[in-house]
Amino acid sequence: MNKTKTGIPGLDELVGGGFVEGNTILLSGCAGSGKTIFGLQFVFNGAKHFDEPGLLVTLDARPKELRSQAMQFGWKFEDLEAQRKVVIIDAASSKAGLPTSEKYALRRGFDMSNLAEEIYRAVEDLKARRLVIDSLSGLGIRFNESSEVRNELFRISSLLGELNVTSLFIGELNSPELLSRAGVEQFVVQGVIVLNLCERDGALQRDLLIWKMKQTQHSMKRHPFTISSRGIEIGPRAPEHRRSKA
């Protein structure tokens, strides 16, 4: 079974050497837990270190904001884009009714069909092997309709699986007791990772829990992680050198 290495220090050994190739992983967490940084790191490592071109579908932030955030860690996305190793699909500008100069964007208005077509086009052009959607809340799905959430996510996940693209769906949590916003997303995907940010002993601390990972063994323990100038690192807690919106 082929594995997609995340390259995130300390993570791959917790999931049997990496994510199963072609699987879709739900990455859930509250605001500030590190979700966007995790997604950027996953795409950057694939393109830079594993010869796996990647797509980043942004629905909440404009591409220039993500490039700027990545540069804080030394991840030069513009260089990788110029080398045809990374593509950012701008779906945020269309939602906001703003013009965009990005090559890959939704110029016919935002809907799920247009998004699926643009993802397919970019995957074929780049021969992409990994993808991040940031975030599910930006897809315009009515989260009070669980059947709609499940159907739409199944449709996108199935498309990516057929293309053999290993994918991260980033989702927001409104409650620490839940695994997903609508309560059904975890049943559509093959893996679930939850990033936590909570106060302990008067300080904010981060940890990670792998709730589900089909077709491979995975850790059942809670693991602390930090966000340093190198990005996310999983292991014994050390002082964090920076704070960043995630």
N, C-alpha and C positions, 0 to 999 in steps of 0.2 A: 504494500500500500504506500503510495507516494505521499510525502509530507511537505507542507509549505512552512518553512521556518520563518518565525516572526522576526528573529534577530533582536528581540527585546531581552536584555540581560535578565536571566533567571526564569523566563517564561517557558521556553520550549521544553525544558526538562520536566515541567509540570504537566505537559500535555503529550507525553510520549514522543517528543522530538519535533513537534510542530502541529499545525492544523492539518487535518486530512484534506488533500488536494481536491478542490471542487466543492467543498462544503461551505455553508454559510453560517457565520457565528454572530450571535446577538451580543453586543457590548452595551450593557446598561449601567447607568450611574446617575447620581444627582449632579447638580451644577457644581463645577469646581473639582470634580473627582478625577479628571484627567482623560476624558473620553476622546476629545479631539486630538490631543497630543498622542495618544495611543494609536489613533488612526493614521496620523501623519507619519509616525515612526514606522508603522507597518508597511506603508506604501514606499517610504524612502528606503528602508532596508532592502526591500525586494528589488527595487530598481538599482540601487547602488552596490549591493553586496551579493545578490543572488541571481542576477541577470533575469529578473522577472518584472517586466513592465507592469505599471499599475495605474489605475484610474482612481481619482478622487471626485466623487459627486457631491458638490456642496449646495445645500438648500437653505442654509441659515446665514452663512457668511460669504462675502464676495471673495473671489479668488485672490485678489491682492492682499486681503487680510490674512488668508491662510499662508500665503508665501512669506509674509512678514513674520507671522508667528513661528513658522518653521525655521526662519533664519536665526531666531533666538537660540536655537540649538545647533546652529551650523549646518542645517539641512538646506542646501541650495536647490530648491525645486526648479527655479528658472533654468539652471544648467541642465537638469535632467529632462525638462520639457524640450529644451533645444536639441537634446540628443535623442529625442523620441522614445524616452524611457518612462515618462510620466505624462499623463493628460489630466487636466482639471476640467470637469464639466460644470459650467456655470448655470445652475438652475435657480440660484438666488436672485439674480437680476431680473429674470422674467417674472418671478413672483412679486417683486417689488415694483414692477413696471418701469425698470431702468434700462437704458441701453447698455450693451456690452461689446467689447472688442475681442472677446475670447473666441477662439476657433470653434470650440465645442460648447454650445449653449442651446437653450430652448428659445428659438426665435419665433415660433408659431404659437406662443402662449404655453402656459404651464398646464399639463395634464399628464396622467400616468402613461398614456400611450406614447406621447411625444418623448417622455423621459426614457421609456423602454427602447424606443427607436434610436435615441441618441447614445444610450449606453451600448447598444448592439453595434452601432457604427464605430464608436470609439474602440471597443474591444477588437473588432475586426481590423481596424486601421493599425492599431498598436500591437496586436497579438498579445493583449494583456493577460496576465496570469493572476492578478489580485486586484481587488476593488474595495473601496470604502464608500458607504453612503452616510453622510452626516447632515442631518439626522432624520430619523423616521418621522419625527413630529413635523418636519417641513414638507412631507409628502402630500399634505392636504387631505389625508384620510380622516374620516370622522371616527375618533377614538371611542365614542360612545356606541358605535356600531361594531361589535367585536367580529361579526361575520365579514364585514367589509375589510377590516384590517387583515384578517387571516387570508382572505381571497387575494388581495392585492400583493401582500408580501409573498404568498406562495407563488404567484405569477412571476414576480421578479426573481425570487430565489431559484425557481425552476429554470428560467432562462439562463441564469448565471451558471447553474449546475451543468446544463447542456453544453455551455461554452467552456466548461472546465475551469472556471474562474473561482478562486478562493476569495470569499467576501466577508466583510465586516459590516453589519448593520448597526449603527449607533443609535441608541434609544435613551430617552430621558426617564428618570424615575421620580414620581411625586411622593412616594412613600418608601421607606427602607424595608418594609415588610413585603414588597412586591418585587417580581423579577422583571416586569415590563409595564408599560403604561396602560395598555388595554387588557393585559392579562392573558393574551393569546399568542403573542409574538414568539414566546419560547417554544411553542408547539410546532411552529413552521420551520424553524432552523435546526441545524444539526449540533450546535453548541451554544452555550450561554456562559458569559463571563460578566460578573458584577463588580464594578469599582465602587468602593465605599469611601466616604469622607465623613468623619465624625469627631466629636470632641472627647478627648480622654485626658484626664489629669490637667485640665486647663489649656490644652493645646490641640490643634487640629491634626489628625493622623489619617493616613490613607492605607487601605488594604484591598486585596483582591480575592475573590472567591470564584472558583470554577464550578458552576452548578451542573453543567451538562456538557458532554463531549462524546458524541457517538463515534463508534468504530475505533476508539483508542482509549487506553487507560489514562486517567488524569488524577491529579491531587484532589483530595477531599478536605484539605485544610485551608484555613484563612492565612493569606500571606501578606505581610506589610510590604509596601513599596514607596519609593520616593520619586520625586521629579527634580532632577538636577540639571546642570547645564548640558548634560548628555542625553536628556530625555528621561523616560521611565526606566527605573531599575528596580527589580524585585529581589527582596532579600532583607536581611537584618536592617532595622531602621537606622538611618543616619540623618544628620541635619540636612534639610532641604535648602538649596542655595538660591532658589527663586520661587516665585509664585506666579501662576499663569492661569488665565481663564481657560477652561477645558470644555 
